[in-house]
């Protein structure tokens, strides 16, 4: 009696794709007007202690808090964690867009982000005397787990290209004009 060996079929499912034609039209619009800019708007309201509600368009408010050891209620991510969320979201958008541009279908995309931040200045409320370059994130590390119908080299090229063009990553890497005034 001989055993029958069934062929192994590998089933791959791909992430829901973006509209590539729309992306190409958006890219052409950028090429035709490279100085174009939009404006993001957020209205942040303090709910009590360090808990805030940031209203963005018609979306549910983004809740931000501080952990208990920093005198918050620990009801939501801390401001620095939200910054890392924005970075992760922006990089994921970029990786997805570059993959679509290069006609690579992705089956997995996950980002693992860590940032080293300290607050010895206690938000300027009598803590250590620090200069602005000494505060905020001092190092950020991103690991990208990505799979798709391309070689590891092509996937790495996509990730690196998206990193180079990420608006949020570039906002973090480069000095930007910043103004704060009383309303």
N, C-alpha and C positions, 0 to 999 in steps of 0.2 A: 504494500500500500504506500503510495507516494503522496507527500504533502503538497497541496496546491498553495503556491505563494501568490498572494494578492498584491497588485501594485499599490504603492503608497502614493496617495495624492495629497499634496500640500495645498491647503486652502489659505489664501491670503486675503484679508479684507483690508481695504484702504480707508483712510480717514475721509470724511466728507470733503470733497474738493471745493475750492472757491471758483468763482466765475472767471476763468482765464481770459475770455474775450473782454470782459469788463476791466480786468487788471491791465490788459494791454492798452485799452483806451485811456485808462488813468495814467499809465506810464507815458503815452504819447502826449497827453495834456501837460504833464510835467516837463517833458522835453521842449514843448512849444512855449512854456512859460516857467523857466527854472526859478524865478524869483517869487513864485506864488507862495502864499502862506495862509493858514487858517488860524483860528483862535479857539483854544479849549477853555471852557469856563466852568468853574466849580464855586458853589456857595457853601461855605462851611459854618456850621452853627454849633456852639458848645452846649452840650446837654447837661453838663455838671461834672465836677472834678476834671479829669482829662478826656472824658468821653466826648467825641464830636460826631456830628452827622454831616457828611458832605453830599450835597445835592448836585447831581449831574444830569441835566436834561430831564427826561421823564422817568428815569430809572429809580429804583429803590435807593435810599441813601446808603452811601458807603460809610460804615461805622468804623471809627478808629478809637482806640483806647490805649492805655499803658498797662503793663503788668502790675501786679500787687506790689512787687519790690520797688517799683518806681511811683507808687502812690496812686495808681489807677485802679480800676475795678476789674481789669482783665476780662472784659466782655467782648473784646474784638482785637484784631491785630494792632500792633504798635505802629506809629508813623513810619519808622524805618522798614518794617516788614511790608507795609503798603507800597513803599518805594520799590522794594524788591519785587513785589507783585507786578507793578507797572513795568519794570524791566523785563520780567519773565514774559508778560503778555506781549510786549512790543517785540521781543526777540522771536517769540512763537509766531506772531503775525508775519514778521520778516522772513523767517525760515519757510513758512507756508507759501508766501508770495514768490520767493526765489525758486522754490521747488516747482511751483506751477509754471513760472516763466520758463524754467528749464525742462518742463514736461516730465518731471519726476513725481510719481505717485508715492505719498507717504503712508505707511501703515502704522507708525508709532512716532509720537513726538512728545517728549517730556523734558522739562528743564528743572534742574536741581540748583538752587541759588543760595549762596551763603555770603553774608557781608559782615565784616568786622567793624563794629561801631561802639563807641563809648560815650559816656556823658559825665565825665568828671567835673565839667563846668556847671552841672545842675541847671541846664538851660539858661545860664547866665544869672542865676539867682543865688549868688554867693559861693559857688563852688570854685574849683581850680581856675586860675587865670589861664585862659587858652586863646590862641589866635584862630581866626576862621579856618586856615588850612589844617589845623590840628584837630578840628571837630568834624563830625559827620563820618561817613564811611571812609575807612582808611584802606580797605581792600575788599574787593568783591570777586567771588569765584562762581563761575557758571559751568555746570556739566550738562551736556545735551545728550539725551538718549533718543536717537532717531533711527528709524528703519524705513525702507522703501525699496522701490524697484531700481536702485542704482548702487554702484559700488560704494564702499566705505569712503574712498577718496573723493568721490563726487558729493556724497552727503556732507563730508567735512568742508568741501569747497562751498557748498550751499550755506552751511552754518557760518563760516567765516565771512562770506559775502553779506549775509543778513546782519551780522554783528557790525560790519563796517558802515552799513547804511541805516542802522537802528536809530530813530530819533531820540528815544529815551536813553539808550546807551551813550549816544553822543552828547546828550544834555548832561550826563553824569561825568563824562570824560573831559568836556571842554567848558571853560568859563562862559557864562551867559550873562547878558544884561539882566539885572534883578532890581526891582524897585518895590519898596513897601512904604505906604503912607496911611494916615488915618482917613477913613471914609467921610 
